[in-house]
């Protein structure tokens, strides 16, 4: 039980990057990271053909700085979505709608 509580409060050291331009490559992502002068990037994780990637960071403070910088920058003219990895699993429907509840049983 104690381990679960500690895991929930762990400071994220990975960023999720979504809404990436079509045809983006890991090389282009790495170049964008360098253009943004981000510090503490351990690894850029991207699967070819996918419009999302992850940045593994060296520390929580590097993660915070990178998130702030990336949110303000465009990649090939596109505003990318930047979140702490895992955070997106808890979001509501992207259209802002709550999930429909089944009708009450009588």
Secondary structure as UniProt FT lines:
FT   HELIX           2..8
FT   STRAND          14..18
FT   TURN            22..23
FT   HELIX           26..35
FT   TURN            36..37
FT   STRAND          41..46
FT   TURN            48..49
FT   STRAND          53..57
FT   HELIX           60..72
FT   STRAND          74..75
FT   TURN            76..77
FT   STRAND          78..79
FT   STRAND          81..84
FT   TURN            85..86
FT   HELIX           87..90
FT   TURN            94..95
//
